[in-house]
Amino acid sequence: MRFFCLSLLLATASAFTTQRVAFTTVAPSRASDAVEETSSAHRTRKATIVMDGKANAIRDRITSVKNTRKITMAMKLVAAAKVRRAQDAVLATRPFSETLQSVFGGLINRLGGEAADLPLLTQREVKKVTLVVITGDRGLCGGYNSFMIKKAESRFNELKKQGIDCDMVLIGKKGISYFERRKYPIRKTFETGQNPDAKQGLAISEELLNTYLSGETDAVELLYTKFVSLIASQPSIRTLVPFSASEITTKGDEVFQLTSDSGDFGVERKELAVAEPQEFPNDMIFEQDPLQIVNSILPLYLNGQILRTLQESVASELAARMQSMQSASDNAGALANELSLQYNRARQAAVTQEILEIVAGAQALE
């Protein structure tokens, strides 16, 4: 019994010795062949990365990456639901804008050249321009905010080179924080929100109208992101004030509709026809002067256009967030697969090491 225990102790001690000592009993020819096979295998095999020397660290990271993927997929679905809500909001405001466009067209036809005397339709010599820049309140939406900020900076510098003074009305926290840090001339700031409403559009339109009618600025340009599709958006510039009567009466709108096919989201855009001008009989008597009616309709039209661009910008932001979260989910899936390979290699290396130790102990007893 003592001899058996002593042999077991010697075998255990031999198992923890180096492989060079353990394999001294192997024949020289077989040992050289084994070394050559091992070296050739290690030349072609990639290095196994074991974090902190433990496979458990890789397993924990795989779990965290998969949890991150679940979060990004959930954020994508939330953004898709909000895009549909923005689409419904655009469709809900469509009847009002159609009626407004129809009445305005009829009044312009009735007045003829007299409408050119309205302040909001009068072109001035441009000495100062107000830029209205719409960005988002949050990040994680790809290049949505950065593209619009670069567009605004480019337009600001272009106007300065032409000798035109310029200030800004900023809508959205991202644009506010960027331009305030760089000391740009800022007239007013507003927050975007995820559900822009008529009250928010009215506050912005009143600020722009007061600025223009008081003579503090000669033109108002709107910079917003046009919603093209779920994978594309286009930073756009349009002159908001002064109005062009032909643009109001001859330009139709576009509506977008979110669709889904086999689990994939898509967008269908539809160009709507121009609202027909309403016909007013020649013998119709207006209680107010038609010029005053047109002058009252223009602020409503401006409010509707601002609300529409806010909704389209929010839809563009949400679509960009959907695309960004989809890319993050794909990257997380690819990283999880790569880590799984590393984990399996680490386990294989550990098992191989244990087998080598057992073989070394057995050969040491011979």
VOFIPA-817044 format. One line per field, with one value per residue (C-alpha): z, x, y; residue number from 1; residue in three letters. Coordinates in pm, 1 decimal. Last residue first. Layout:
N
up	(Z/...)
east	(X/...)
north	(Y/...)
n	(NUM/...)
res	(ala/...)
This chain:
366
up	(-1777.3/-1505.5/-1680.4/-1992.3/-1805.9/-1652.2/-1988.8/-2144.2/-1871.6/-1913.9/-2289.7/-2247.2/-2014.1/-2260.9/-2543.8/-2333.1/-2262.6/-2627.0/-2733.1/-2479.2/-2608.9/-2966.8/-2880.9/-2711.2/-3006.3/-3245.1/-3020.8/-3012.8/-3390.8/-3392.8/-3125.5/-3323.6/-3637.5/-3441.9/-3278.6/-3620.2/-3758.2/-3458.8/-3488.4/-3859.4/-3782.3/-3505.3/-3750.0/-4015.7/-3769.1/-3628.8/-3979.3/-4033.4/-3702.7/-3798.9/-4143.6/-3990.2/-3747.2/-4039.2/-4229.8/-3929.8/-3878.2/-4251.6/-4234.3/-3925.8/-4091.5/-4406.2/-4211.5/-4009.0/-4326.8/-4485.9/-4180.9/-4190.8/-4562.6/-4509.7/-4320.9/-4593.1/-4849.8/-4656.7/-4617.8/-4993.0/-5053.6/-4862.2/-4593.5/-4610.0/-4957.5/-5224.8/-5492.3/-5826.7/-6004.7/-5884.8/-5675.7/-5812.0/-5580.0/-5724.0/-5787.5/-5536.2/-5700.4/-5752.7/-5490.9/-5543.6/-5368.2/-5181.5/-5072.7/-4789.8/-4682.8/-4380.9/-4410.4/-4222.0/-4537.3/-4680.4/-4461.6/-4569.6/-4437.2/-4642.0/-4768.5/-4886.5/-5146.4/-5208.0/-5519.7/-5650.2/-5871.2/-5631.0/-5348.6/-5572.4/-5812.5/-5527.9/-5417.9/-5050.3/-4890.9/-4674.2/-4677.1/-4926.2/-4948.3/-4850.0/-4837.5/-4653.3/-4826.1/-4652.8/-4750.8/-4599.5/-4482.5/-4785.8/-4914.7/-4607.2/-4674.2/-4400.0/-4315.9/-4387.2/-4416.6/-4558.0/-4436.0/-4637.4/-4578.1/-4204.8/-3921.9/-4132.2/-3871.8/-4110.6/-4142.4/-3774.7/-3668.3/-3933.7/-3831.4/-3460.6/-3535.0/-3757.8/-3482.6/-3215.5/-3458.9/-3551.9/-3183.8/-3131.8/-3450.6/-3322.9/-3342.3/-3196.3/-3133.8/-2989.7/-3184.2/-2927.0/-3011.3/-3024.5/-3123.9/-3281.2/-3287.0/-3420.7/-3418.7/-3109.8/-3180.6/-2866.0/-2941.4/-3291.7/-3175.5/-2866.4/-3058.6/-3355.2/-3133.6/-2919.7/-3208.3/-3387.4/-3436.9/-3570.2/-3716.9/-3822.5/-4148.1/-4303.6/-4678.2/-4816.3/-5073.8/-4875.8/-4567.8/-4758.1/-4859.1/-4505.7/-4365.3/-4641.1/-4570.3/-4195.3/-4241.2/-4468.6/-4224.5/-3940.2/-4151.8/-4235.3/-3873.4/-3737.4/-3964.5/-3985.0/-3791.6/-3566.2/-3222.7/-3118.3/-2962.6/-2999.6/-3377.5/-3631.4/-3806.6/-3913.8/-3985.8/-4152.8/-4136.0/-4424.3/-4426.8/-4713.1/-4966.1/-5177.4/-5124.2/-5297.0/-5200.4/-5137.8/-4758.4/-4770.7/-4998.8/-5297.1/-5544.7/-5473.0/-5684.7/-6001.0/-6031.6/-5739.8/-5840.9/-5957.3/-5633.2/-5433.7/-5605.3/-5553.9/-5184.8/-5136.9/-5301.3/-5111.6/-4779.9/-4865.2/-4958.6/-4647.4/-4423.1/-4590.6/-4561.9/-4189.3/-4094.8/-4364.3/-4217.8/-3864.7/-3987.3/-4137.9/-3812.8/-3628.0/-3879.7/-3823.4/-3448.0/-3483.2/-3691.8/-3429.6/-3160.7/-3379.9/-3429.6/-3057.8/-2982.1/-3229.1/-3065.4/-2719.1/-2828.4/-2992.9/-2671.1/-2484.4/-2742.2/-2696.7/-2316.7/-2335.8/-2576.6/-2340.8/-2053.5/-2262.5/-2362.5/-1996.2/-1908.8/-2157.0/-1921.3/-1985.3/-1912.8/-2248.3/-2444.9/-2803.3/-3008.2/-3272.2/-3622.0/-3745.8/-4050.2/-3873.3/-3566.7/-3770.5/-3924.8/-3580.1/-3436.2/-3729.0/-3708.4/-3331.5/-3365.1/-3633.0/-3418.4/-3120.6/-3327.6/-3456.7/-3111.2/-2936.1/-2651.6/-2298.7/-2288.2/-2342.3/-1987.7/-1942.2/-2253.5/-2166.8/-1846.5/-1509.1/-1362.1/-1463.2/-1306.4/-964.9/-1005.9/-1119.1/-828.1/-581.8/-733.8/-709.3/-341.8/-271.3/-437.8/-243.5/82.3/0.0)
east	(711.9/568.2/683.0/498.8/167.9/228.9/316.8/7.0/-209.2/-43.6/-88.2/-457.3/-503.5/-335.7/-558.6/-867.4/-751.2/-668.5/-1008.7/-1178.7/-983.9/-1066.5/-1435.7/-1425.5/-1244.2/-1505.1/-1784.5/-1615.7/-1630.7/-1999.3/-2079.3/-1891.0/-2094.1/-2419.3/-2313.1/-2222.3/-2563.0/-2739.6/-2536.1/-2620.5/-2990.6/-2962.8/-2812.8/-3074.9/-3360.7/-3198.2/-3170.7/-3539.7/-3621.2/-3423.7/-3583.6/-3931.7/-3847.1/-3731.3/-4052.5/-4264.7/-4072.6/-4098.6/-4476.4/-4513.2/-4308.9/-4520.6/-4846.2/-4738.3/-4632.4/-4969.7/-5149.3/-4930.0/-5021.6/-5397.4/-5433.6/-5259.4/-5474.6/-5785.9/-5655.5/-5594.5/-5945.1/-6083.1/-6319.7/-6691.1/-6631.5/-6899.1/-6930.7/-7037.7/-6729.3/-6794.2/-6517.3/-6368.2/-6144.7/-5804.6/-5750.6/-5523.6/-5200.3/-5174.9/-5013.2/-4681.0/-4665.3/-4369.7/-4361.7/-4127.8/-3986.3/-3950.7/-3844.6/-4038.4/-4153.8/-4279.7/-4343.8/-4467.7/-4428.0/-4617.0/-4479.5/-4669.2/-4554.3/-4699.2/-4796.5/-4653.4/-4863.9/-5053.2/-4801.9/-4495.4/-4659.7/-4738.7/-4374.6/-4337.7/-4083.5/-4006.6/-3941.5/-3658.7/-3563.1/-3256.7/-3236.5/-3040.7/-3140.0/-3232.0/-3160.1/-3200.2/-3560.6/-3651.8/-3646.8/-3733.1/-3602.1/-3375.9/-3423.3/-3264.7/-3519.1/-3416.4/-3570.2/-3518.4/-3476.9/-3411.5/-3468.7/-3733.6/-4008.8/-4211.6/-3931.1/-3846.4/-4211.5/-4294.4/-4005.3/-4092.3/-4460.7/-4375.1/-4168.4/-4437.4/-4707.7/-4508.9/-4481.8/-4853.3/-4935.4/-4762.0/-4419.4/-4417.1/-4059.4/-3938.4/-3765.2/-3651.9/-3642.1/-3370.6/-3379.8/-3153.8/-2820.6/-2503.8/-2245.7/-2022.6/-1870.1/-2005.5/-2349.6/-2343.4/-2291.0/-2515.4/-2806.4/-2766.3/-2782.2/-3064.6/-3306.5/-3446.7/-3199.4/-3289.1/-2970.6/-2806.6/-2659.9/-2515.5/-2461.5/-2117.2/-2116.6/-1845.4/-2069.0/-2355.9/-2133.0/-1998.9/-2352.3/-2453.5/-2154.2/-2212.4/-2579.9/-2496.5/-2230.3/-2484.5/-2741.1/-2497.3/-2378.9/-2733.6/-2845.1/-2506.6/-2606.0/-2909.6/-2772.1/-2807.1/-3085.9/-3263.3/-3256.0/-3168.6/-3369.3/-3180.5/-3369.0/-3122.1/-3202.6/-3067.7/-2949.0/-2883.4/-3123.7/-3289.3/-3653.2/-3909.0/-4268.0/-4500.8/-4498.6/-4546.8/-4853.5/-4839.1/-4791.6/-5146.7/-5284.7/-5154.9/-5449.0/-5687.5/-5934.3/-5668.7/-5476.3/-5796.8/-5871.5/-5518.6/-5529.3/-5860.5/-5728.0/-5399.8/-5580.4/-5819.8/-5531.5/-5332.9/-5629.9/-5699.9/-5326.5/-5282.2/-5392.5/-5172.5/-4862.6/-4956.6/-5014.6/-4664.8/-4515.5/-4689.0/-4555.0/-4205.9/-4262.0/-4340.1/-4026.3/-3816.9/-3947.7/-3862.4/-3505.5/-3464.0/-3571.9/-3314.1/-3045.8/-3136.6/-3135.7/-2797.0/-2657.7/-2774.4/-2596.6/-2277.8/-2299.1/-2341.2/-2050.3/-1839.2/-1915.6/-1814.7/-1489.7/-1406.1/-1494.6/-1233.9/-961.1/-606.3/-705.5/-878.8/-784.0/-691.7/-601.2/-341.3/-429.9/-324.5/-101.4/236.7/107.4/24.4/371.8/533.0/323.2/393.0/768.3/773.7/588.4/827.0/1127.2/981.6/909.7/1268.4/1419.3/1215.8/1008.2/1149.6/1255.5/892.1/819.1/1141.2/1081.4/709.3/785.7/707.7/358.6/270.9/594.7/480.6/151.5/325.4/569.9/284.6/95.9/410.0/454.5/90.3/128.2/450.2/282.8/0.0)
north	(379.9/603.0/922.7/813.7/806.5/1151.1/1299.8/1147.5/1300.7/1639.9/1627.0/1542.6/1838.9/2071.2/1946.3/2010.9/2367.1/2431.4/2301.2/2526.0/2825.6/2733.6/2709.8/3049.5/3207.7/3067.9/3196.7/3536.8/3554.6/3458.9/3719.9/3984.8/3907.5/3931.0/4258.9/4401.3/4306.8/4461.2/4781.6/4804.0/4760.8/5021.6/5271.0/5200.1/5243.9/5557.4/5703.4/5625.9/5795.0/6105.1/6119.4/6086.8/6367.9/6582.6/6508.6/6601.2/6925.6/7000.9/6957.1/7173.5/7446.9/7426.7/7437.5/7741.5/7921.4/7846.4/7978.4/8290.7/8331.3/8297.1/8624.1/8829.2/8652.0/8755.5/9109.2/9130.1/8994.8/9300.2/9184.4/9111.7/8972.8/9026.4/8758.9/8907.4/8776.1/8425.4/8264.7/7943.0/7744.4/7674.0/7301.3/7133.7/7023.4/6649.6/6430.4/6258.8/5923.6/5782.1/5417.3/5326.8/4990.8/4765.5/4403.6/4132.3/3955.5/4284.6/4588.4/4929.6/5284.4/5541.8/5868.8/6173.7/6422.5/6765.8/6957.2/7283.8/7511.9/7741.7/7782.2/7790.1/8036.2/8276.1/8279.4/8347.7/8579.0/8384.6/8009.1/7983.8/7618.0/7417.4/7037.8/6768.4/6440.6/6116.7/5759.0/5412.2/5433.2/5638.8/5997.3/6205.1/6554.1/6680.3/7046.9/7384.9/7666.9/8002.7/8328.1/8645.4/9018.3/9016.0/9264.4/9441.2/9414.9/9199.6/8944.2/8899.2/8903.3/8645.3/8418.2/8427.9/8372.0/8074.0/7908.0/7945.7/7828.2/7516.1/7422.0/7470.0/7280.2/6966.9/6804.3/6450.2/6332.5/6661.4/6936.2/7190.0/7560.3/7825.9/8192.8/8456.8/8276.4/8443.2/8159.7/8137.5/7795.3/7632.1/7774.8/7625.8/7267.7/7272.8/7423.0/7188.6/6882.9/7022.7/7073.6/7379.2/7663.0/8009.0/8150.6/8476.8/8605.2/8919.6/8902.0/8992.3/8709.9/8532.0/8549.4/8386.7/8093.7/8057.3/8025.0/7780.7/7555.5/7568.4/7478.0/7183.1/7060.3/7075.7/6888.3/6609.1/6582.6/6547.6/6263.1/6088.8/5778.9/5810.5/5723.0/6089.1/6290.4/6625.5/6626.3/6894.0/7166.7/7480.6/7804.2/8040.3/8411.9/8619.1/8980.5/9221.5/9076.6/9343.6/9274.3/9049.0/9118.4/8821.3/8843.6/9221.1/9200.4/9437.1/9150.4/9036.5/9324.4/9161.1/8921.4/8954.4/8684.3/8438.7/8495.0/8443.4/8113.1/7985.3/8078.0/7899.2/7579.7/7585.3/7625.2/7342.3/7112.5/7208.2/7131.7/6797.0/6689.7/6749.4/6395.9/6238.3/6401.9/6288.4/5931.6/5924.8/6053.4/5770.3/5519.2/5652.7/5619.5/5248.0/5198.2/5380.6/5145.2/4845.0/4968.5/5037.6/4678.5/4546.2/4760.7/4628.6/4262.0/4310.5/4456.5/4144.5/3927.8/4130.0/4096.7/3718.9/3680.8/3892.8/3658.6/3357.3/3524.8/3592.4/3232.4/3108.1/3228.1/3351.7/3711.2/3705.4/3396.1/3476.0/3171.1/3250.8/3141.9/2799.1/2757.5/2775.7/2593.5/2282.6/2278.5/2309.3/2024.9/1791.9/1863.1/1808.6/1479.3/1356.7/1453.0/1265.0/953.7/941.1/1004.3/734.2/864.5/833.4/1200.0/1305.1/1409.8/1605.0/1818.1/1845.4/2028.5/1872.1/1882.2/1525.4/1397.4/1512.6/1326.8/1010.6/1026.8/1065.3/770.5/556.1/649.4/567.4/225.0/152.0/240.6/0.0)
n	(366/365/364/363/362/361/360/359/358/357/356/355/354/353/352/351/350/349/348/347/346/345/344/343/342/341/340/339/338/337/336/335/334/333/332/331/330/329/328/327/326/325/324/323/322/321/320/319/318/317/316/315/314/313/312/311/310/309/308/307/306/305/304/303/302/301/300/299/298/297/296/295/294/293/292/291/290/289/288/287/286/285/284/283/282/281/280/279/278/277/276/275/274/273/272/271/270/269/268/267/266/265/264/263/262/261/260/259/258/257/256/255/254/253/252/251/250/249/248/247/246/245/244/243/242/241/240/239/238/237/236/235/234/233/232/231/230/229/228/227/226/225/224/223/222/221/220/219/218/217/216/215/214/213/212/211/210/209/208/207/206/205/204/203/202/201/200/199/198/197/196/195/194/193/192/191/190/189/188/187/186/185/184/183/182/181/180/179/178/177/176/175/174/173/172/171/170/169/168/167/166/165/164/163/162/161/160/159/158/157/156/155/154/153/152/151/150/149/148/147/146/145/144/143/142/141/140/139/138/137/136/135/134/133/132/131/130/129/128/127/126/125/124/123/122/121/120/119/118/117/116/115/114/113/112/111/110/109/108/107/106/105/104/103/102/101/100/99/98/97/96/95/94/93/92/91/90/89/88/87/86/85/84/83/82/81/80/79/78/77/76/75/74/73/72/71/70/69/68/67/66/65/64/63/62/61/60/59/58/57/56/55/54/53/52/51/50/49/48/47/46/45/44/43/42/41/40/39/38/37/36/35/34/33/32/31/30/29/28/27/26/25/24/23/22/21/20/19/18/17/16/15/14/13/12/11/10/9/8/7/6/5/4/3/2/1)
res	(glu/leu/ala/gln/ala/gly/ala/val/ile/glu/leu/ile/glu/gln/thr/val/ala/ala/gln/arg/ala/arg/asn/tyr/gln/leu/ser/leu/glu/asn/ala/leu/ala/gly/ala/asn/asp/ser/ala/ser/gln/met/ser/gln/met/arg/ala/ala/leu/glu/ser/ala/val/ser/glu/gln/leu/thr/arg/leu/ile/gln/gly/asn/leu/tyr/leu/pro/leu/ile/ser/asn/val/ile/gln/leu/pro/asp/gln/glu/phe/ile/met/asp/asn/pro/phe/glu/gln/pro/glu/ala/val/ala/leu/glu/lys/arg/glu/val/gly/phe/asp/gly/ser/asp/ser/thr/leu/gln/phe/val/glu/asp/gly/lys/thr/thr/ile/glu/ser/ala/ser/phe/pro/val/leu/thr/arg/ile/ser/pro/gln/ser/ala/ile/leu/ser/val/phe/lys/thr/tyr/leu/leu/glu/val/ala/asp/thr/glu/gly/ser/leu/tyr/thr/asn/leu/leu/glu/glu/ser/ile/ala/leu/gly/gln/lys/ala/asp/pro/asn/gln/gly/thr/glu/phe/thr/lys/arg/ile/pro/tyr/lys/arg/arg/glu/phe/tyr/ser/ile/gly/lys/lys/gly/ile/leu/val/met/asp/cys/asp/ile/gly/gln/lys/lys/leu/glu/asn/phe/arg/ser/glu/ala/lys/lys/ile/met/phe/ser/asn/tyr/gly/gly/cys/leu/gly/arg/asp/gly/thr/ile/val/val/leu/thr/val/lys/lys/val/glu/arg/gln/thr/leu/leu/pro/leu/asp/ala/ala/glu/gly/gly/leu/arg/asn/ile/leu/gly/gly/phe/val/ser/gln/leu/thr/glu/ser/phe/pro/arg/thr/ala/leu/val/ala/asp/gln/ala/arg/arg/val/lys/ala/ala/ala/val/leu/lys/met/ala/met/thr/ile/lys/arg/thr/asn/lys/val/ser/thr/ile/arg/asp/arg/ile/ala/asn/ala/lys/gly/asp/met/val/ile/thr/ala/lys/arg/thr/arg/his/ala/ser/ser/thr/glu/glu/val/ala/asp/ser/ala/arg/ser/pro/ala/val/thr/thr/phe/ala/val/arg/gln/thr/thr/phe/ala/ser/ala/thr/ala/leu/leu/leu/ser/leu/cys/phe/phe/arg/met)
